[in-house]
Amino acid sequence: ELFLFTVDGRITQSAGMNMAEVAEALRQNGATDAISFDSGGSTTLMVKGAGDKEVSLENIPSDGVMRKVIDGIGIVP
């Protein structure tokens, strides 16, 4: 089982999480191992479901808009 999630921060709706809070949230959801890939303002979670033509933005970037980034992780079924 794979958990992927982002934490919005520095916005009215969310103050973000520190690493201890992230670890606890993962533990509560059954995770036993974890890797933090970014922890920054460019963190973006995009999803394209089976049969979808478009990719959707699933979080609120801290700047309010998506940034150009030079790396990413793709999960393909």
Long-range contacts (C-beta under 8 A, 24 or more apart in sequence): 1-30, 2-75, 3-29, 3-31, 4-45, 4-75, 5-45, 6-43, 6-44, 6-45, 6-58, 6-59, 7-43, 8-59, 8-60, 8-61, 8-62, 9-41, 9-62, 10-41, 10-62, 11-60, 11-62, 11-64, 13-60, 14-60, 37-73, 41-67, 42-67, 42-69, 44-69, 50-77
